[in-house]
């Protein structure tokens, strides 16, 4: 099986984070409070695509925004998960994403 390479598009992910936050009516200050941050710089960096949230913070965002992680991250368009069958067997059935 060939390896699967995935790249997260940071600028587009940042735009999506910004849109999702605004769409829920939250402010950067609201997110800052939910994350327990002393200042909002990290959130502004996420929204600009200069940095990405840690996995822990992506999970917090997904809970706060009531959405799945897959709806927050923007991946390379050439990677399609539907129909990928892994050669890993679980309970004698192939795993399909």
Wavefront OBJ file of the C-alpha trace (Angstrom):
o trace
v 0.000 0.000 0.000
v 1.250 3.484 -0.828
v 1.696 5.972 2.016
v -0.978 8.614 2.451
v 0.386 12.143 2.708
v -1.758 14.861 4.206
v -0.986 18.533 4.448
v -2.992 21.000 6.513
v -3.458 24.317 4.749
v -2.758 26.729 7.584
v -4.005 29.974 6.024
v -7.272 28.403 4.882
v -7.656 26.654 8.242
v -7.161 30.002 9.955
v -9.868 31.569 7.821
v -12.181 28.695 8.650
v -11.484 29.062 12.389
v -12.279 32.772 12.125
v -15.516 32.081 10.224
v -16.630 29.361 12.645
v -15.971 31.562 15.674
v -17.884 34.474 14.143
v -20.658 32.155 12.960
v -21.308 31.072 16.531
v -21.319 34.688 17.687
v -18.152 34.291 19.742
v -15.377 36.823 20.057
v -11.651 36.206 20.307
v -12.009 37.082 24.000
v -14.595 34.283 24.383
v -12.188 31.766 22.831
v -9.363 33.117 24.948
v -11.416 32.501 28.079
v -12.431 28.985 27.011
v -8.796 28.129 26.313
v -7.577 29.655 29.550
v -5.098 31.910 27.765
v -3.798 35.063 29.430
v -3.721 36.935 26.115
v -5.304 36.470 22.659
v -2.146 36.443 20.499
v -2.238 32.669 19.891
v -5.809 32.868 18.598
v -4.960 35.729 16.251
v -2.009 33.678 14.963
v -4.335 30.719 14.296
v -6.799 32.951 12.442
v -4.036 34.436 10.278
v -2.515 31.022 9.536
v 0.809 31.948 11.143
v 0.474 29.020 13.536
v -1.843 26.100 14.166
v -3.640 25.160 17.363
v -2.295 22.151 19.226
v -4.328 18.981 19.067
v -5.692 19.709 22.549
v -6.813 23.154 21.448
v -8.377 21.846 18.229
v -10.449 19.468 20.349
v -11.511 22.337 22.618
v -12.419 24.400 19.528
v -14.456 21.543 18.091
v -16.415 21.215 21.343
v -16.844 24.967 21.726
v -17.972 25.392 18.111
v -20.076 22.218 18.180
v -18.393 20.838 15.077
v -16.072 17.997 14.153
v -12.334 18.472 13.854
v -12.602 17.679 10.146
v -14.769 20.785 9.741
v -12.073 22.975 11.279
v -9.006 21.755 9.401
v -8.552 22.423 5.688
v -6.539 19.656 4.047
v -4.933 19.470 0.629
v -7.649 19.019 -1.940
v -5.915 16.142 -3.682
v -6.412 13.865 -0.681
v -9.828 12.244 -0.703
v -10.592 9.967 2.207
v -13.764 8.448 0.855
v -13.034 5.069 -0.602
v -9.577 4.628 0.903
v -9.334 1.099 2.165
v -6.609 0.293 4.613
v -5.025 -3.135 4.682
v -5.640 -3.290 8.386
v -8.163 -5.799 9.623
v -10.320 -5.235 12.651
v -12.669 -8.053 13.612
v -11.918 -9.649 10.230
v -13.311 -6.687 8.318
v -11.293 -4.162 6.316
v -11.347 -0.611 7.645
v -12.811 1.858 5.143
v -12.697 5.626 5.533
l 1 2 3 4 5 6 7 8 9 10 11 12 13 14 15 16 17 18 19 20 21 22 23 24 25 26 27 28 29 30 31 32 33 34 35 36 37 38 39 40 41 42 43 44 45 46 47 48 49 50 51 52 53 54 55 56 57 58 59 60 61 62 63 64 65 66 67 68 69 70 71 72 73 74 75 76 77 78 79 80 81 82 83 84 85 86 87 88 89 90 91 92 93 94 95 96 97
